[in-house]
């Protein structure tokens, strides 16, 4: 038979939500850092083919 569970306290909810938000923030920081290194050409783990776009004269 189904029994109702006890309520989760507000502090536990806040802790869990903050952990969830922190994971997203760290993933965003890591992605931004990778994007910066790729755009400057200093990336050691991510290879991008360079294209030369010459203007026709």
Secondary structure, 3 states (H helix, E strand, C coil): CCCCCCCCCHHHHHHHHHHHHHHHHHHHHHHHHHHHHHHHCCCCCCCCCCCCCCCCC
